[in-house]
Each structure stands twice: as C-alpha cells, then as structure tokens.
Amino acid sequence: MISPSIAHAEPLVIDIDLSEISAAKSLVDRTLAAFGRIDALLNIAGAVPQIDLFEMTDAQWDGGLALKLHGARRLTIAAWPALKQAKGSVVLMSGNSALFPKAPYAAVGTINAAIVALAKAFSDRGIADGVQVNSVLPGPVMTGRRRSYLAHWAPLHNMTVEEATAKFPQEAGIARYGEPEEIAELMAFLVSPGARWMTGSTLRMDGGEVKSV
C-alpha cells in the first residue's frame, strides 16, 4: 500500500547513466532518501545497436549489455532489500526479438533473450522473498527512437520516411505500430494488486506479430 503522502509527492527526476556500475546504488539511495520505500521497479532503459552479426564490434556488444542487461540486473539487486520490505514488484523490459533473433540485429535478440532469463531467475528468488518479477516483450512500438531509425533507414533504401514507416507493419503482418502508452498500461497492470499472483511470466504485446502460442 502506498501512503497518501507518497502518492501525492513531487516526482524525483534523476539524470544518470545506468551503464555505469555505481549508478544503481546511487539511484536507489536517492529514491529511498526522497520517499522512504520502493514499491515497484520498472526496468525500461536500453538502447542496443541494430547492427549485423558480422559487423558488430566487441565494444558495441559490451555497450548494449552494459545498459540494458547489466543496468537492469544491478538496479534490481540494489533495490531488492527495499522491494522485499515492501513486498514489491519488478518488471524487466525485453522485446519480441528474444523469440526470433536474426542476423541483422543479433544483439537486440540475444540481449532481450538474456533479459527474459534474468527475470525468470529473479522471480525464482522472489518467491521466497515476496517480490514479484515479470518481463514484457513488446513488438514494434512507435517511439522517438523508432522515428529516428526510420528517418535514417528510409533514404538508404530510396524510400520516403512515410513509405518506410508503412513498410514495417506490413512485413510484420500487423495492422499498426504499438503506442508507448499501451506498453505502459500493461506494465502498470503487472505492478497492480490485480496481478499479484503473476510472477515469472513473460508477457508479449505485439499486435499479433508473433504467430505462436
């Protein structure tokens, strides 16, 4: 239960690089200093390069792992004592590419698959500690990052941005891109009382891109 004083508190905005080892503890310490508790942790930071398997350098692999995988791992561990005390919830953001990694963006699929496994491991510990842990696999969502990617990709393939934007949903076999708010609503449900018995689950929201059970 979140106290009324916390529910109406001003948001705490912290500009920090989660790929740095010291960032997780700093972020948790500053959050606890401001609010006194942590009820939920949503790990959504991550920008993995979409580079072909045979072209991606070790440094690029390490950069993707440092932020999205290790950043989430360190932050969850740092917040765990507070989450355990609050009987809180954790959600880790993965992605549909965890289910079908392909050579043109191998790191994205590989790291997303690792995040699903990481969430499963945390959920196993969470059963004993009273901390709920799940992961979310979004499909193609229209974010600022995706718009930037399309703006870069389109001229390289002799297309307008509008043509490129229309191409990807057609190839994925979906009616439209997802909206960030739709993923946010799913994550909000996962940390709500209505989902308290759900842990260790991987939820896919992709507009039907993955045609499997």
N, C-alpha and C positions, 0 to 999 in steps of 0.2 A: 504494500500500500504506500503510495506517495503522499507525503504530508501536504496540506494546503499551502504551507509556506514555500515548499519546493515547487509545487505545481504552478505558482504564480511568480516564481523568481525570474529575474532577467537572464537571458541566455548567456552562457560563458563561451566566448569565441576565442579559440587558441590557434594561432598560426604556427604549425610545427611540421617537420618532415619526419614521417613515421618510418622512413627507411633508415634513420639514424638509431643506433642501439639505445641511446639514452632517452629517446623521445617518449617511449611508452610509459616509463615510470614518471617522467615529468608531467605528462598529460593526466595520468591517474591521480598523482599527488595534488595537482592544481584543481582537479574536479572535486576531489574529496574536501579540499580546503574551502571550496566555494559552496558545496551542497551537503557535505557530510555523509553521503552514501552514493552508491551506484546501483540502480535497479535494472538497467539494460545496457548492453553494448552492441552496437551495430557496426561491423567492420565493412566499410564500403570503399576505403581508399585503395587505389591501384591503377596503374597505367602501364600495361605490359606491351612492349613493342610488337607490332604486327609485321614481322619480317620473316622471310622464308627460312626454313630449317637449315639450309646450306649456306645462308648468308649472315645469319645472326651471330654476333661475336660473344665471347665469354662475358665480356663486360656488360653487354646488353641483357644476356641471360641473368647475370647476377643482379642487375638493376631491377628487373622485373620481379625476381624472387625477393629482393630486399624489401620492397614496398608492399606488394600485395600478399605474399605468403608470410614472410618473417615479421612484417609490420603487424599483421593481424595476430600472429602467434604470440609475439611479445606483448601486445596490448591486452590480449585476453588473459595471459598469465599474470600480468601486472594488476589487472582489475579483478582477478579471481577471488582474492580474500574478501573484497567488498561485495562482490556478486554472491559469494557463498553466504555472507552475513545477511544479505537482503533477499536470499532465495530468488536471485535474478535470472535474467535471460541473455543469451548471446546469439547473434545471427552473423554468419560469415557470408559475404558476397562472393559467389563463384561465377559461373556462366555456362551457357549451353555447350560451348566448345569443349567442356570437360567430357562430354559424351561422344564427340566426334572430332578429335584433334586432326588437323590437316596440315600438310607441309607449308602452305603459305603463311600460316600463323600458328606454328607449332608451339611456341612458348605460351601463347594465350591458353590453348587447350591443356597443355601439360601443367601449368601452374593452377588453372582452375580445377583440374582433377585432384591435384595435391590439396587444395583447399577443402574439397569435399571430404577427403580422407582425414584431414586435420580436424574438421568439425565433428566427424564421427568419433575421433579419439577423445576430443574434449567432452563430447556428450557421454562417453563411457565413464569418465571421471565425474562428470556432473551428476550422474545418477546417485552416487554416494554423497556428493557434496550439496545436492539440492539446487544445482544450476542447470538450467535448460539450455541446450545448444542445438541449433539447426543451421542449415545452409540454404541459400536461394540461388537458382540458376536462371537468370533472365536470358531471353532471346534478344533479337535486335531492338534496342531501345533508342529513341531519338534524343540524344544528349548533345551538349555542346561539343564534346569530343568527337561524336559521330559526324556532326556537321562539318567540323574541321577536316576530318578524314575524307569525307565526300568531296569537299572543295579541293582537296589535294589530288584525290584519285581521278576525278572526272576529266580534267584536261590531259592527264597522262593516257587516257583511253579514248580521246577525241569525243568526249561527251560533254553536254552541259551539266551543271550541278543538278538541275531538275531531272534530267534523264538518268543520271547516276542514282539519284535518290529513289526513283521509281524502280530501278533495276533490282535492287537487293531484296525487297519484299517478294517480288515475282520469283526470283531464283530460290528463295527460301520457302515458297509455297504458302505465304501468309497474306492476310488481307491488308495489313498495315504494320507500321512500326509500333512498338510499345511506347508508352509515355512514362517518364520518371516517376510521376505520381502514382502510377499503378503498381510499380515495384515497391514504392514507399508504403503504400497501403498494405501490401502483403507482409512486409517486414513488421509493420505496426501490429498486424494481427498476431504474428508469431511471438511478440513480446507481451501480448494482452492476456488477461485471465482466460479468454476463450480457447487458448492454445496451450494451456499449462501442461497437458498430458502428452504433448507432442515434443519429442526430443530425439535427436539422432536422425532426423528426417532431412531429405533433400527435396526441396520444392521447386518445380520447374514452372515458369511463367513465360511463354514464348509465342503465344498466338497460334500454336499448332505447328511450329517449325519442326520439332522432333516428332516423327510419326511412330511412336512406340509406347508401350506400357511402362 
